[in-house]
């Protein structure tokens, strides 16, 4: 915990910390992570982006009940839960408005009494909530995937400059997650195409075997494969593979 009267880091130093955290975030993505894993990585990196960030959680607010998808300190998930149960708090306010919300504990007892009480019990003094929105693409609209909840035990934490830094951080994190998801989507298409080509090759080879054995046309050979596929209720590519396997075994 940083003493209240200690001078805060200068803006240049704080900007450098955020830039280093973002670089680390970009380099860490593997292209194979689930969205929840990506959000956990965002949460962990965000604690290094702000000097006063003692813990970070990520709330996913959808049509169903909100839930905490990631957290650097599981003990503070209870603060998120208080907001979900009561239906009010800075996290939900940020999700509804899609704008950052800064809160100093003790100043919003009338507005968020449940959250304020839980935060006070946990020793939290300040809070910053920032939405994570995946940008629109050619085939999808902009999508709110979570809200970054930054907690601090320091009463003077999170000024407007920190809010601006976290706006930049979440925007860049959103772009990284989007690129990661698009890469995995492209990989899925490539793998599907490779499987389709492999299946077609096996079917063509199986047709050749049947044409040689039965002295028939390509159409007749294909009909034989289709008939066997329907009779055994097995996919055509599997029928072809089994036939090829039977003729290639010693």
Residue frames as qw, qx, qy, qz and C-alpha x, y, z in Angstrom:
[[0.000, 0.889, 0.458, 0.000, 0.00, 0.00, 0.00],
 [0.416, 0.368, -0.025, 0.831, 1.42, 3.41, -0.96],
 [0.183, -0.456, -0.478, 0.728, 1.17, 6.10, 1.76],
 [0.230, 0.835, 0.498, -0.034, -1.50, 8.72, 1.05],
 [0.047, -0.946, 0.071, 0.313, 0.92, 11.64, 1.14],
 [0.571, -0.256, 0.559, 0.545, 3.54, 10.05, -1.11],
 [0.297, 0.580, -0.271, -0.708, 3.96, 11.74, -4.48],
 [0.857, 0.334, 0.370, -0.129, 2.46, 9.80, -7.36],
 [0.608, -0.052, 0.509, 0.606, 4.68, 8.72, -10.26],
 [0.145, 0.512, -0.176, -0.828, 4.99, 11.36, -12.96],
 [0.754, 0.463, 0.156, -0.439, 2.84, 10.95, -16.12],
 [0.475, 0.611, -0.604, -0.192, 5.80, 9.89, -18.29],
 [0.085, -0.298, 0.928, -0.208, 6.70, 7.07, -15.91],
 [0.589, 0.212, 0.620, -0.473, 3.09, 5.95, -15.71],
 [0.691, 0.579, -0.141, -0.408, 2.79, 5.99, -19.49],
 [0.272, 0.535, -0.798, -0.054, 5.99, 3.92, -19.78],
 [0.338, -0.103, 0.873, -0.335, 4.59, 1.33, -17.36],
 [0.699, 0.409, 0.358, -0.466, 1.37, 1.05, -19.37],
 [0.568, 0.642, -0.418, -0.299, 3.31, 0.74, -22.64],
 [0.051, 0.415, -0.905, 0.083, 5.51, -2.02, -21.21],
 [0.511, 0.096, 0.746, -0.415, 2.45, -3.87, -19.95],
 [0.711, 0.541, 0.077, -0.443, 0.79, -3.67, -23.37],
 [0.386, 0.602, -0.679, -0.168, 3.94, -4.93, -25.09],
 [0.184, -0.219, 0.928, -0.237, 3.98, -7.86, -22.70],
 [0.641, 0.299, 0.508, -0.492, 0.29, -8.53, -23.38],
 [0.656, 0.604, -0.235, -0.387, 0.75, -8.56, -27.17],
 [0.271, 0.529, -0.804, -0.029, 3.78, -10.85, -27.01],
 [0.335, -0.162, 0.851, -0.370, 2.06, -13.30, -24.66],
 [0.770, 0.293, 0.196, -0.532, -0.93, -14.17, -26.83],
 [0.406, -0.233, 0.847, 0.253, -0.47, -17.57, -28.44],
 [0.438, 0.187, -0.506, -0.719, -3.41, -17.62, -30.83],
 [0.476, -0.114, -0.862, -0.130, -4.79, -20.71, -29.08],
 [0.008, -0.091, -0.681, 0.726, -6.30, -19.25, -25.89],
 [0.079, -0.658, -0.740, -0.118, -9.99, -19.22, -25.05],
 [0.046, -0.756, -0.125, -0.640, -11.67, -15.88, -24.39],
 [0.674, -0.731, -0.089, -0.067, -11.63, -16.53, -20.62],
 [0.805, -0.197, 0.041, 0.559, -7.89, -17.25, -20.74],
 [0.371, 0.501, 0.146, 0.768, -7.38, -14.07, -22.77],
 [0.318, -0.820, -0.131, -0.457, -9.32, -12.05, -20.19],
 [0.800, -0.553, -0.054, 0.226, -7.25, -13.57, -17.37],
 [0.673, 0.088, 0.091, 0.728, -4.09, -12.49, -19.17],
 [0.063, 0.702, 0.173, 0.688, -5.54, -8.99, -19.62],
 [0.580, -0.786, -0.135, -0.170, -6.31, -8.81, -15.89],
 [0.819, -0.357, 0.012, 0.448, -2.83, -9.91, -14.88],
 [0.523, 0.293, 0.150, 0.786, -1.19, -7.46, -17.25],
 [0.120, -0.816, -0.240, -0.511, -3.41, -4.57, -16.15],
 [0.661, -0.717, -0.128, 0.178, -2.02, -4.78, -12.62],
 [0.648, -0.225, 0.168, 0.708, 1.34, -3.80, -14.10],
 [0.282, 0.590, 0.372, 0.659, -0.10, -1.05, -16.26],
 [0.253, -0.825, -0.066, -0.501, -1.14, 1.11, -13.26],
 [0.260, 0.391, -0.659, 0.587, 1.11, 1.79, -10.29],
 [0.383, -0.211, 0.499, -0.748, -1.82, 1.80, -7.83],
 [0.812, -0.003, -0.349, -0.468, -3.55, -1.33, -9.14],
 [0.342, -0.414, 0.787, -0.305, -3.43, -3.91, -6.35],
 [0.409, 0.149, 0.900, -0.010, -5.89, -6.33, -7.96],
 [0.378, 0.243, -0.367, -0.815, -7.97, -6.65, -11.11],
 [0.485, 0.241, 0.828, -0.144, -11.09, -8.64, -11.90],
 [0.172, 0.079, -0.555, -0.810, -12.98, -8.93, -15.19],
 [0.467, 0.311, 0.640, -0.525, -16.78, -9.00, -15.08],
 [0.013, -0.117, -0.776, -0.620, -18.70, -10.45, -18.00],
 [0.342, 0.359, 0.454, -0.740, -22.10, -8.75, -18.17],
 [0.092, -0.077, -0.797, -0.592, -24.43, -10.49, -20.64],
 [0.552, -0.300, -0.320, -0.709, -28.16, -11.09, -20.91],
 [0.773, -0.327, -0.540, 0.054, -27.76, -13.82, -18.31],
 [0.579, -0.804, -0.051, 0.126, -26.44, -13.34, -14.79],
 [0.267, 0.845, -0.427, 0.181, -23.13, -11.45, -14.73],
 [0.929, -0.320, -0.004, 0.187, -20.08, -13.37, -13.57],
 [0.170, -0.854, 0.451, 0.194, -16.40, -12.78, -12.90],
 [0.914, 0.393, -0.101, 0.013, -14.41, -14.46, -15.66],
 [0.695, 0.321, -0.332, 0.551, -10.94, -13.52, -14.45],
 [0.443, -0.883, 0.023, -0.153, -9.30, -12.26, -11.26],
 [0.473, 0.524, -0.555, 0.440, -5.80, -11.66, -9.95],
 [0.056, -0.170, 0.739, -0.650, -7.09, -11.94, -6.37],
 [0.364, -0.347, -0.808, -0.306, -9.99, -14.33, -5.84],
 [0.221, -0.406, -0.651, 0.602, -10.71, -12.78, -2.44],
 [0.106, 0.329, 0.051, -0.937, -11.99, -9.64, -4.14],
 [0.158, -0.220, -0.791, -0.548, -14.47, -11.47, -6.38],
 [0.139, -0.554, -0.751, 0.332, -16.92, -11.01, -3.48],
 [0.026, 0.487, 0.084, -0.869, -17.00, -7.29, -4.30],
 [0.222, 0.074, -0.638, -0.734, -18.12, -8.10, -7.83],
 [0.222, -0.335, -0.914, -0.064, -20.70, -10.54, -6.47],
 [0.025, -0.507, -0.520, 0.687, -22.20, -7.84, -4.25],
 [0.210, 0.363, -0.230, -0.878, -22.85, -5.77, -7.37],
 [0.269, -0.052, -0.840, -0.468, -24.36, -8.69, -9.29],
 [0.170, -0.412, -0.861, 0.246, -26.69, -9.53, -6.40],
 [0.014, 0.596, 0.385, -0.705, -27.84, -5.94, -5.82],
 [0.473, 0.665, 0.502, 0.285, -27.93, -4.99, -9.49],
 [0.100, 0.980, -0.006, 0.171, -25.92, -1.82, -8.90],
 [0.685, -0.537, 0.217, 0.443, -22.35, -0.68, -8.53],
 [0.052, 0.769, -0.359, -0.525, -19.55, 0.94, -10.55],
 [0.299, -0.148, 0.867, 0.370, -18.86, -2.22, -12.54],
 [0.322, 0.545, 0.772, 0.059, -22.45, -2.51, -13.77],
 [0.139, 0.880, 0.136, -0.433, -22.63, 1.24, -14.32],
 [0.109, -0.581, 0.587, 0.553, -19.55, 1.06, -16.55],
 [0.301, 0.117, 0.902, 0.287, -21.02, -1.88, -18.47],
 [0.283, 0.729, 0.603, -0.157, -24.31, -0.08, -19.05],
 [0.129, 0.926, -0.014, -0.355, -22.75, 3.20, -20.13],
 [0.851, 0.323, 0.104, 0.401, -19.67, 1.66, -21.84],
 [0.180, 0.828, -0.235, 0.476, -17.53, 4.35, -20.21],
 [0.496, 0.099, -0.656, 0.560, -14.99, 4.26, -17.36],
 [0.511, -0.764, -0.195, -0.341, -16.25, 4.80, -13.82],
 [0.388, 0.300, -0.595, 0.637, -13.92, 5.94, -11.02],
 [0.613, -0.670, -0.300, -0.291, -15.05, 5.53, -7.44],
 [0.132, 0.422, -0.635, 0.634, -13.55, 6.62, -4.14],
 [0.489, -0.372, -0.788, 0.050, -14.88, 4.37, -1.42],
 [0.217, -0.442, -0.531, 0.689, -17.07, 6.27, 1.01],
 [0.098, 0.253, -0.113, -0.956, -18.41, 8.77, -1.50],
 [0.468, -0.012, -0.558, -0.685, -21.24, 6.68, -3.00],
 [0.109, 0.041, 0.906, -0.406, -22.93, 5.06, 0.00],
 [0.521, 0.381, 0.355, -0.676, -26.38, 6.22, -1.13],
 [0.581, 0.498, -0.395, -0.508, -25.83, 5.12, -4.74],
 [0.738, 0.213, -0.639, -0.038, -24.10, 1.73, -4.18],
 [0.541, -0.637, 0.363, -0.411, -24.54, 0.82, -0.50],
 [0.986, -0.108, 0.128, -0.009, -23.87, -2.93, -0.91],
 [0.761, 0.463, -0.148, 0.430, -20.67, -2.41, -2.90],
 [0.003, 0.777, -0.317, 0.544, -19.45, 0.38, -0.62],
 [0.729, -0.541, 0.303, -0.291, -19.91, -1.78, 2.49],
 [0.982, 0.055, 0.089, 0.156, -18.16, -4.80, 0.93],
 [0.566, 0.631, -0.196, 0.493, -15.26, -2.66, -0.31],
 [0.254, -0.766, 0.345, -0.478, -14.81, -1.08, 3.12],
 [0.891, -0.361, 0.248, -0.124, -14.71, -4.51, 4.77],
 [0.915, 0.238, 0.064, 0.320, -12.04, -5.63, 2.29],
 [0.486, -0.599, 0.112, 0.627, -9.95, -2.51, 2.89],
 [0.463, 0.418, 0.456, 0.635, -10.39, -1.24, -0.67],
 [0.136, -0.593, -0.205, 0.767, -10.07, 2.54, -0.93],
 [0.304, 0.573, -0.237, -0.724, -10.41, 3.28, -4.64],
 [0.626, 0.263, 0.732, 0.050, -11.83, 1.61, -7.72],
 [0.242, 0.510, -0.372, -0.737, -11.68, 2.08, -11.48],
 [0.654, 0.281, 0.700, -0.058, -13.98, 0.22, -13.87],
 [0.183, 0.540, -0.446, -0.690, -13.31, 0.24, -17.63],
 [0.858, 0.309, 0.290, -0.289, -15.29, -1.63, -20.33],
 [0.296, -0.314, 0.771, 0.469, -13.54, -3.99, -22.73],
 [0.660, 0.564, 0.239, -0.434, -15.26, -3.72, -26.13],
 [0.568, 0.001, 0.659, 0.493, -14.28, -5.76, -29.17],
 [0.174, 0.452, -0.197, -0.853, -14.41, -3.42, -32.18],
 [0.761, 0.462, 0.261, -0.373, -16.83, -3.96, -35.06],
 [0.323, -0.269, 0.758, 0.498, -15.70, -6.02, -38.04],
 [0.300, 0.118, -0.582, -0.747, -17.08, -6.83, -41.47],
 [0.514, -0.219, -0.774, -0.298, -19.19, -9.69, -40.11],
 [0.487, -0.514, -0.644, 0.290, -19.93, -8.54, -36.55],
 [0.136, -0.890, -0.087, -0.426, -20.97, -5.49, -34.58],
 [0.092, 0.530, -0.587, 0.606, -18.95, -4.05, -31.71],
 [0.773, -0.358, -0.509, -0.122, -19.29, -6.36, -28.70],
 [0.304, -0.697, 0.444, -0.473, -18.88, -5.66, -25.00],
 [0.772, 0.069, -0.630, 0.045, -17.05, -8.72, -23.64],
 [0.663, -0.387, -0.494, 0.409, -16.21, -7.61, -20.13],
 [0.126, -0.934, 0.036, -0.332, -15.50, -4.85, -17.67],
 [0.627, 0.215, -0.484, 0.571, -12.06, -4.42, -16.15],
 [0.514, -0.822, -0.151, -0.192, -12.38, -3.73, -12.40],
 [0.541, 0.384, -0.439, 0.606, -9.22, -2.25, -10.90],
 [0.614, -0.746, -0.254, -0.039, -8.98, -2.19, -7.09],
 [0.411, 0.500, -0.409, 0.643, -6.55, -0.26, -4.91],
 [0.591, -0.553, -0.487, 0.327, -5.79, -0.13, -1.19],
 [0.341, -0.109, -0.058, 0.932, -4.54, 3.44, -1.72],
 [0.135, 0.719, 0.547, -0.408, -7.06, 6.21, -1.12],
 [0.132, 0.748, -0.150, -0.633, -5.59, 8.62, -3.68],
 [0.416, -0.044, 0.791, 0.447, -5.38, 6.10, -6.52],
 [0.316, 0.478, 0.746, 0.339, -6.84, 6.52, -10.00],
 [0.073, 0.600, 0.072, -0.794, -6.94, 10.07, -11.28],
 [0.646, 0.660, 0.109, -0.369, -8.18, 11.14, -14.74],
 [0.230, 0.667, -0.667, -0.240, -4.75, 10.33, -16.23],
 [0.296, -0.149, 0.940, -0.085, -5.05, 6.72, -15.01],
 [0.618, 0.468, 0.504, -0.380, -8.53, 6.59, -16.51],
 [0.507, 0.742, -0.264, -0.351, -7.11, 7.69, -19.86],
 [0.005, -0.499, 0.861, 0.096, -4.33, 5.10, -19.63],
 [0.439, 0.083, 0.874, -0.192, -6.84, 2.33, -19.00],
 [0.633, 0.625, 0.164, -0.427, -8.93, 3.49, -21.94],
 [0.376, 0.681, -0.580, -0.240, -5.87, 3.05, -24.14],
 [0.203, -0.314, 0.921, -0.105, -5.02, -0.24, -22.44],
 [0.586, 0.269, 0.699, -0.308, -8.46, -1.79, -22.93],
 [0.603, 0.689, -0.073, -0.395, -8.69, -0.53, -26.53],
 [0.257, 0.606, -0.740, -0.140, -5.37, -2.14, -27.36],
 [0.336, -0.128, 0.907, -0.220, -6.26, -5.29, -25.43],
 [0.678, 0.443, 0.400, -0.428, -9.54, -5.50, -27.37],
 [0.543, 0.689, -0.371, -0.303, -7.68, -5.24, -30.67],
 [0.009, 0.459, -0.888, 0.029, -5.28, -7.98, -29.53],
 [0.511, 0.103, 0.789, -0.325, -8.12, -10.30, -28.50],
 [0.672, 0.590, 0.124, -0.430, -9.90, -9.62, -31.80],
 [0.387, 0.651, -0.619, -0.209, -6.79, -10.40, -33.83],
 [0.201, -0.271, 0.926, -0.168, -6.29, -13.56, -31.79],
 [0.616, 0.293, 0.620, -0.388, -9.88, -14.70, -32.38],
 [0.628, 0.668, -0.136, -0.376, -9.70, -13.92, -36.10],
 [0.160, 0.559, -0.807, -0.103, -6.45, -15.89, -36.36],
 [0.352, -0.048, 0.907, -0.227, -8.05, -18.90, -34.67],
 [0.658, 0.499, 0.342, -0.448, -11.12, -18.54, -36.91],
 [0.495, 0.685, -0.441, -0.302, -8.89, -18.51, -40.00],
 [0.051, -0.392, 0.917, -0.043, -6.96, -21.50, -38.69],
 [0.563, 0.178, 0.720, -0.365, -10.24, -23.36, -38.25],
 [0.671, 0.625, 0.022, -0.398, -11.21, -22.64, -41.85],
 [0.299, 0.635, -0.694, -0.156, -7.82, -23.80, -43.12],
 [0.262, -0.201, 0.925, -0.186, -8.03, -27.03, -41.09],
 [0.661, 0.375, 0.500, -0.416, -11.57, -27.67, -42.36],
 [0.590, 0.686, -0.264, -0.335, -10.39, -27.16, -45.95],
 [0.091, 0.519, -0.849, -0.027, -7.45, -29.50, -45.43],
 [0.463, 0.025, 0.835, -0.296, -9.77, -32.17, -44.05],
 [0.685, 0.546, 0.226, -0.425, -12.13, -31.72, -46.99],
 [0.444, 0.680, -0.530, -0.243, -9.28, -32.07, -49.48],
 [0.118, -0.343, 0.926, -0.106, -7.97, -35.17, -47.71],
 [0.599, 0.234, 0.664, -0.381, -11.46, -36.71, -47.73],
 [0.656, 0.642, -0.055, -0.395, -11.89, -35.98, -51.43],
 [0.241, 0.603, -0.749, -0.134, -8.52, -37.54, -52.22],
 [0.322, -0.131, 0.913, -0.214, -9.43, -40.72, -50.31],
 [0.665, 0.432, 0.440, -0.422, -12.80, -40.96, -52.09],
 [0.550, 0.690, -0.337, -0.329, -11.16, -40.56, -55.52],
 [0.060, 0.465, -0.883, -0.008, -8.63, -43.26, -54.70],
 [0.480, 0.082, 0.809, -0.329, -11.36, -45.60, -53.47],
 [0.684, 0.573, 0.116, -0.437, -13.30, -45.01, -56.69],
 [0.371, 0.642, -0.633, -0.223, -10.20, -45.98, -58.64],
 [0.207, -0.236, 0.937, -0.153, -9.89, -49.23, -56.70],
 [0.598, 0.326, 0.617, -0.395, -13.53, -50.14, -57.35],
 [0.589, 0.669, -0.178, -0.417, -13.25, -49.25, -61.04],
 [0.207, 0.531, -0.813, -0.116, -10.26, -51.58, -61.37],
 [0.290, -0.070, 0.919, -0.260, -11.86, -54.43, -59.42],
 [0.506, 0.454, 0.654, -0.332, -15.33, -54.25, -60.98],
 [0.284, 0.103, 0.598, 0.742, -14.40, -52.85, -64.38],
 [0.057, 0.797, 0.601, -0.032, -16.97, -50.10, -64.00],
 [0.236, 0.714, 0.105, 0.650, -17.24, -46.36, -64.60],
 [0.192, 0.174, -0.457, 0.851, -16.36, -43.65, -62.11],
 [0.507, -0.281, -0.011, -0.815, -20.05, -42.90, -61.54],
 [0.849, -0.194, -0.447, -0.204, -20.80, -46.55, -60.82],
 [0.593, 0.052, -0.579, 0.557, -17.87, -46.74, -58.41],
 [0.080, -0.245, 0.303, -0.917, -19.10, -43.66, -56.59],
 [0.703, -0.274, -0.212, -0.622, -22.61, -45.13, -56.32],
 [0.792, -0.097, -0.586, 0.144, -21.10, -48.23, -54.70],
 [0.322, 0.106, -0.506, 0.793, -19.40, -46.08, -52.09],
 [0.365, -0.248, 0.074, -0.894, -22.58, -44.11, -51.43],
 [0.795, -0.223, -0.424, -0.373, -24.64, -47.31, -51.09],
 [0.685, -0.068, -0.599, 0.408, -22.13, -48.74, -48.58],
 [0.087, 0.193, -0.348, 0.913, -22.13, -45.46, -46.67],
 [0.560, -0.261, -0.073, -0.783, -25.93, -45.44, -46.37],
 [0.824, -0.157, -0.526, -0.141, -26.17, -49.13, -45.50],
 [0.652, -0.111, -0.530, 0.531, -23.58, -48.89, -42.71],
 [0.244, -0.939, -0.223, -0.095, -24.63, -45.36, -41.67],
 [0.650, -0.419, 0.124, 0.621, -21.01, -44.30, -41.94],
 [0.157, 0.852, -0.121, -0.485, -19.62, -41.14, -43.52],
 [0.815, 0.579, -0.029, -0.002, -18.51, -41.50, -47.12],
 [0.232, 0.787, -0.541, 0.187, -14.91, -40.52, -46.35],
 [0.517, -0.440, 0.691, -0.248, -14.74, -43.24, -43.67],
 [0.908, 0.254, 0.311, -0.121, -16.03, -45.87, -46.11],
 [0.622, 0.736, -0.245, 0.110, -13.37, -44.81, -48.60],
 [0.091, -0.727, 0.633, -0.251, -10.63, -44.86, -45.96],
 [0.749, -0.215, 0.587, -0.219, -11.65, -48.34, -44.80],
 [0.881, 0.457, 0.119, -0.032, -11.59, -49.64, -48.38],
 [0.414, 0.788, -0.413, 0.194, -8.14, -48.19, -49.01],
 [0.385, -0.599, 0.647, -0.273, -6.89, -49.61, -45.74],
 [0.883, 0.000, 0.436, -0.173, -8.13, -53.08, -46.70],
 [0.833, 0.542, 0.015, 0.112, -6.33, -53.10, -50.04],
 [0.259, 0.807, -0.444, 0.292, -3.05, -51.65, -48.75],
 [0.653, -0.534, 0.500, -0.199, -2.60, -54.13, -45.86],
 [0.099, 0.422, -0.880, -0.195, -0.21, -57.04, -46.54]]
